[in-house]
């Protein structure tokens, strides 16, 4: 490494035009790379392709094959209140309210963390960061016991609040990082004009960090939408179960199974988060913004 | 400039300490007010259960009625470390985390991030698209798809038949390998994103300088890019380890920990002890072990990040 890093090469590369051949020489290598990547993509795509094909074909098999005839029967069979509409509505209620609580609480919490220095700030930030790493799965059994004692088992609001709380550490952390990017100067101008903290936050800071708020919102929602363990433990009544749990009961209840219907339902259930992700990717560089925000 | 520069917040007001102190305290309390909703939620729904967890882990609590709960000291832990099923779960968890996260997701994510840099644009978009699609899918759907893929009559075996390789009843003979591969399939996107962002941030002059000095692609990767993105690699390792440590739905959908206990990682074992065997106290003790392991990784992760000084 030292041998590479020591020569003061960058100024040289500016004065002497770089010898061009090297990028052209890479061509055959590039072909190999493309082929390898296509092979990886094919392996990645097979399970997804199976789901799509199984949902529109009339054969019940785990083998990947083209359907002899396309049919929408599977969708017809699952598009009813019990199988699809109610679980999806439950998911929407749990995740919609959960996300709202997380986003509002993390915006509010991130503001002082981003703007004021105080003695508790650092320990607080460390605690938040520490909590982002805690395995939530491990907390579920004590949460269950606690919920039994305060009679919150099988309660949608209780489950919503727990989902919100479990998403909070990450939400606060991301939100604070986005907020740090908003220059403080504009805020001071608003304060001189007599705005109070809430007005500054609402009228100056939030509009400037809208992309950050959108990223946090969409990621929180996607995470909750897919969450299985939390509602699996905390909710009991079939009519309260969100899609993540109902698809699981569907999966285990019909053993010699309606793979077609299951696939159709899985597709419908996955659709909202895939769409949200695409929206995010198109508008904001998607996960890459997140990847950037997370790296050390 | 000195006259216009705003006093640094929070530390301001020092010349007037004598009458400002109570006012300052009030002001910092007011400033902290917006954190209250988050703090309350975190205290009630996260800190509360963790405190409960520490307490219950030392009791013999059972699912049927809390009335007969007694303090039993470290019995749950001594029992766990004598329980072959628990040791089996520890071992499988280790295999799962090292195999699917540290080796699988991390290496594949890094390889894909490096290779996509060199690939043509449509191929790069394809790879990112499919890898991220697997990541965005809900956990149970991913589990279902992976079950179908590894099933005896599933796509993987058809694929192996097609190239005349012996097939396997994956979910029966080597379920832990199947769930590891499933977790690689599902989770690599995260590493891919972290590494792509990190590689894009490597100063181009550095790479060009190495190239001028005659370093080949391997040397440039090994001696320039990897050392520069080392912090991201370490951060990524910590994060995916933590994520993989708590995977439940994927494994539960695919194998329920079986056959027997051949894919029973700690979260599944914990769930079964607490809810199927009704041993809340014992299950909680296992949860505490999991939490402590997670906390240790979390601490290492924080030390790696080193918050900016202020």
Interface residues (C-beta under 8 A of the other chain):
Chain A: X1 X3 X4 X5 X7 X9 X10 X12 X13 X18 X22 X26 X29 X30 X33 X34 X36 X37 X38 X40 X41 X44 X45 X46 X47 X48 X50 X51 X54 X61 X62 X63 X64 X101 X104 X105 X106 X108 X109 X111 X112 X113 X115 X116 X117 X118 X120 X121 X122 X124 X125 X126 X129 X130 X131 X132 X133 X134 X135 X136 X137 X138 X139 X140 X141 X142 X143 X144 X145 X146 X148 X149 X161 X162 X164 X165 X166 X168 X169 X172 X188 X197 X201 X222 X225 X226 X227 X228 X229 X232 X243 X244 X245 X247 X248 X251 X259 X262 X266 X269 X270 X273 X274 X277 X281 X286 X287 X288 X290 X291 X292 X294 X295 X296
Chain B: X6 X8 X9 X10 X11 X28 X31 X32 X34 X35 X36 X37 X38 X39 X41 X42 X44 X45 X46 X48 X49 X50 X52 X53 X56 X61 X66 X112 X115 X116 X118 X119 X120 X123 X124 X126 X127 X130 X131 X132 X133 X134 X135 X136 X137 X138 X139 X140 X141 X144 X145 X146 X148 X149 X151 X153 X154 X155 X158 X159 X185 X189 X190 X193 X194 X195 X196 X197 X198 X201 X205 X206 X208 X209 X210 X211 X212 X213 X215 X217 X219 X223 X224 X227 X231 X232 X234 X235 X236 X238 X239 X242 X245 X246 X247 X248 X249 X252 X253 X267 X270 X271 X274 X280 X283 X284 X287 X288 X290 X291 X294 X295 X297 X298 X299 X301 X302 X304 X305 X307 X310
